[in-house]
Amino acid sequence: MIKILVRSRSLRFMADIVRQSPTSSLARLRWSGQDIFYRSGSADPFVLYQVLLRSGKKAEYYVPPALRPKIILDIGSNIGASIIYFHRQFPDANIFGFEPHPDTFRVLQKNVANLHGITIFNYGLGATHQRIAVRADKVNFGAFTTRCSFRDRGYPAAPVECEVRRLDDVLREIGVAQVDLIKIDCEGAEADVFSTLPDEILNQCQWIVGEFHDHTGFDVLARLAPHFHLDLKKKMFRSRFRFHACNNSRMEQLSRSDVDALQR
């Protein structure tokens, strides 16, 4: 709690991390000269803490600054913490964010409205193009998944209709033929997303960071292995695990401290 208070400089924010029960109010955190909005009583402040308030190499989505990506895909953008983080690290990059949940997307819009180079889409990515009705949890919106599975944490919300699209179709429509950085955390749909990403784009990507949520993640890692160095953080008996993937051609740009940071 002391770390949270020191890093956030906000008693309200610290209390919101501890107190998680559904409310309809938006709160705000002042970070790096910017107001960042989050849903009070939800898991949103914990996400902000992990991604933005844990600075330097302790940040959730740390990327070695020497890579300098120009095109970033943020798949599973939630309320925008990861987009804000990447924009801060790489202000000249064009970032494309994808968030299917309509309520979460509205908060995301507020948080990135004044940032240049950001394009966000209110749909998820998957293996097919479809519209689906899915449920969410009023506290942990970050656990929202378009795979139609739902884990009842005690605060179920009414079903919402979301659009899911294929990534290859989306990239073609927006005119993106090369991607330098991919961040992905879409609660179990990761393998579906990667299944629609063309080899010629994936194999030239500099860096990939995110989470897998079940055994299908190992199939994706097998696909990455010929072209990427892989770093995994997984505990036994837990299906979810974090990973980083560095393109083989970029390894020489990493310092020893960059490599060590990934193992923490």
N, C-alpha and C positions, 0 to 999 in steps of 0.2 A: 504493500500500500504506500509505503514511503517513496519507493521508486516511481510509482504512478503519479503521486502528488508532485514530486520534484520535476518530473519530465513534462507533466501537463500544466502545472501551475494553476490547477483548478480543483477546488474542493468538490464542486458539482460533478465534474468529470470522474473523479475518484469514486464518489458515491454512486454514480451511474454504472460503473463497472461492477460494483458489489451488488446493487439492487437491480435485479432483472425480473420485471413483471410487466405485462402489456400496458402501454399507455398510448395516447394518440398525439403526444406533443413532440415537437422537434426541439432539440437542444443544439448548442453550438460550442465548438472548441476553437480557440484562437491558436493557430499553428503557423509559424513562419510567415506572419503578416497576413494570413488568410483565415477567414471564418469557414470552418468545416462543419456541416450539419450532420446530425445523427439522430436516431430515434431513441429517445429517453426510455429506459426500461427494457431495452433490447440488448442483443449481443454486439450491436454496432460499436460502442466505445471500446470493447476488447479488440475488435478488428483494427480500429484506429491506433490503439496502443501497439499492437504487434507490428503493424506496417509502418507507421509514421513516427511514433515516439521512441521506439527502439532504434536508435540512430546508428550510422556507420555500418560496420560489418555484422552487427547484431540484428539489422533490419530483416524482416521476413523475406523480402524479395531482393536481397542484395545482389547487385550485378557489378562486376569489376568495371570501373569508370573508363578504362582504356579501350573498351569495346566500341563505345560511341555509336549505338544503333540509330538508324535513321527512320525505320519503320517498325513499330511495336504493335503487336496484337495482345490485348488484355481480355482474355476469355473468362468470363465470370467476374464482372467488374464490381458487383455489389454496390456499395454507396460511393465508390470512387477512390478509396484510400490508395490502392495500387497505382491507379492512373496519376494521382497527385504525386505520389512518390517518384514514379518514372519521369514525370514532367519536370520535377525538381532536379533529378539527376541528369536528365538529357533534354534540356529546354528546346533544342532545335528539332527534336524527333516528332514525327507524325504518329499519333497514338489512336488506335481504333479499339473501342471498348464495346463489349457485348454483355447485356444484362436483361434477362427475360421477364423478371417479376415487375409488374407495373408500379407497385408502391415503392419498391427499392429503386426503380429507374427514376422516379420523380425526385428522390433525394440525390441520386447520382447527377441528375441534370443541374440541380442547385450547386453542387460541389464543384463542377467543372465548367460552369457557365462562363467564367471570366478567364479561362485558360486557352491560349491559342494552340492550334495544331491538334486539337482533340476532336474526334468524331465518335459519337456513341450511338448504339443501335438497341432498340427495345425488343430484342429477340435473342433466343439462345441458339447454340450451334449443336448439330448432331449428325446422325447418319442419313437422315431423310428430311424432306421438307414437309412439315405438318403443323397443324394447330392442335393443341392438347389442353385439357383442363387438369390442373394439378393443385395440390394443397401445400400449405406452408405452415410454419410455426410463428406465432406472433412475437416470440422473443428471439429465437435464433433464425432470422431471415437468411443468414449465410448458409444454412443447411438446405435451402430450397433447391430442388432438383427437378429437371425436366424429364427424368427417366420414369416418372409416375410412381416412384416409391415414396413413402412418407413415414417418417419416424415421429410418432406422437410424443412430444416432450411435455404435454400437459396444457399447452396453449394453442390448440389447433385454430387455424384461420379458415375462412370460407374458400372454396376452390376458386382459382383464377384461370382465365384462358391465356395461353402464351403461344407465341409462334416459335418454331424451331426451323432453322435453315441449314443447308450444307455449306461448309466453309469454302469449298472450291468455287461454288456458284457466287458466293458473296465477294470473294477476292476478285473474281472476273468482273463483276458488276462495278466495283469501286476502282478498278484499274490498278490493282496491286499485284505485281509480278515477282516481287522480292520482299521477304520479311527478315528482319535482323534479330528481333527478340520476340519470343512468345512467352507470355505468362498464362497459365491455365489452372483453374480451380473451379470445376463445375460439378462437384458433388456426384461423381460416378459416371459422368458422360464423357470423360476425357478420351477414352478409346474410340468412341463414336466420332468425336471431333477429329482426331488424328486420322481416322480412316478416310476422311474426305479431303485431307491436305495433300496436294500433289508432291511426289518425291522431289521434283526439281526445285520446289520452294523449300520444303522441309530440310533437305540435305545441305542447302546453302545458308540456312539460318545460323546466326552466330551463337545464340544462347537461348536455352529454354529453362524455365523455372516454374514450379507449381506443385500440385498434389495429385496423387492417385488415391482412389478410395476402395478399390477391390483388386482381385487377381488380374483383371484385364489390363492393368497398368504394366504388368510384366511383358505382355505382348507388344505394347508400345515401346518399351525399353529395348526389346529384341530388334525392333525396327530401327531404333536410333543407334544402336551399338556400332554398326559399321562406320558411322560418320561422326560420332560424338564420344567424348569422355563423359562418364556418368558418375554422379555423386548422389548417394541415397541416404536417407535418414528414416529408418524403419525399426520399430520395436516388435519383438516376437508377440504373437497373438493379437496384434492390431492390424486391421486390414488397410487402414489409411497410412500413407507415408509421403514424405516430401522428397523432391529430387531437383537436381540441377543437371543440365546437359550443356557441355561446351563443345562447339565444333572443333574437330581435330586440327583444322587449319588455323584456329585462333589460340591454341594452347600456349604458344610462345609469348603471347601478349599478357599472360597472367603472371603476377608476382608470387613468390612463395607465400606471402601473407594472404593473398587472395585465395589460394588453394586451401590453406589452413582454416580460413574463415568459414568455408563451407562445411567443415566437419564439426563445428561447434553446436 
